[in-house]
Amino acid sequence: MERRGFLTGLGLVGFAPLALHPASLLAARAVPQGKFRLERVLRRDLFDGKAIIVSRGWLIRFDAAAGSGVAVTGEQVTSVVEAPPALAALARLEKQRAASLLPLRLSASGTIVDLPGDSALDPLPDTVIEAAADYVAGHSSAPAVDLNVREFVAQLSQRQMGWLSHLPPDLLFPAPRDRTATRELALEDGGQGRVELHEIVQADPASGLLESFVREAITTIGESSRRAAETWRLYDAVS
């Protein structure tokens, strides 16, 4: 099956720019006090019904920044990786890796203005992607698996996960929303492909702080679908 048209089209799907929701504005609110627990769960489905799930937690606090805006500081406190036994060694490496999330700086509107590094949270290192490709090739008879499985899985991973690997600018003071973007793609061999992006965001109505931020990408080629999803949550830290 020809993948090139599908993979190229995948990069064209996205949401229109989002205007700030009045409830997200920090300007009319006090800086949140105390410590909070920020959690991120990233899930990538494999070809045989199994998945790689990476869960991380940070203990964070908000402080007024010099000049204007808010500084967000803290540290990673948890890291849990679930993966098939064949990927256990690489799962241990991923568990030990510290994701470079903090510090962050928020504008007066609550959006992230100083993103860490290139603003990306690496969803899974290349070594894990390569191992997943090997795992798929040896453990699945799905029609989407062929002699080009390594290249296909790697490219699909990069494009599908690219949307999920960048921090949403309004992550901590989000504009509540529920939206979907879908694109149907015609493959060069006459087959059909589809890309679906889903985003469901909830914020505390009183404080404007994040409650949950869910993003999901589903890619389909013929009868074979792959899902990748990310969920962020923010809680008051229990002393």
Stockholm file with secondary structure:
# STOCKHOLM 1.0

chainA/1-239         MERRGFLTGLGLVGFAPLALHPASLLAARAVPQGKFRLERVLRRDLFDGKAIIVSRGWLIRFDAAAGSGVAVTGEQVTSVVEAPPALAALARLEKQRAASLLPLRLSASGTIVDLPGDSALDPLPDTVIEAAADYVAGHSSAPAVDLNVREFVAQLSQRQMGWLSHLPPDLLFPAPRDRTATRELALEDGGQGRVELHEIVQADPASGLLESFVREAITTIGESSRRAAETWRLYDAVS
#=GR chainA/1-239 SS CCCHHHHHHHTTCCCCCCCCCGGGCSTTSCCCCSEEEEEEEEEEECTTSCEEEEEEEEEEEEEECSSSSEEEEEEEEEEEEECCGGGHHHHHHHHHCCCCCCCEEECTTSCEEECSTTSBCCSSCHHHHHHHHHHHHHHCCCTTCCTTHHHHHHHHHHHHHHHHHBCCTTSSSCCCEEEEEEEEEECTTSCEEEEEEEEEEEECTTTCCEEEEEEEEEEEETTEEEEEEEEEEEEECCC
#=GC SS_cons         CCCHHHHHHHTTCCCCCCCCCGGGCSTTSCCCCSEEEEEEEEEEECTTSCEEEEEEEEEEEEEECSSSSEEEEEEEEEEEEECCGGGHHHHHHHHHCCCCCCCEEECTTSCEEECSTTSBCCSSCHHHHHHHHHHHHHHCCCTTCCTTHHHHHHHHHHHHHHHHHBCCTTSSSCCCEEEEEEEEEECTTSCEEEEEEEEEEEECTTTCCEEEEEEEEEEEETTEEEEEEEEEEEEECCC
//
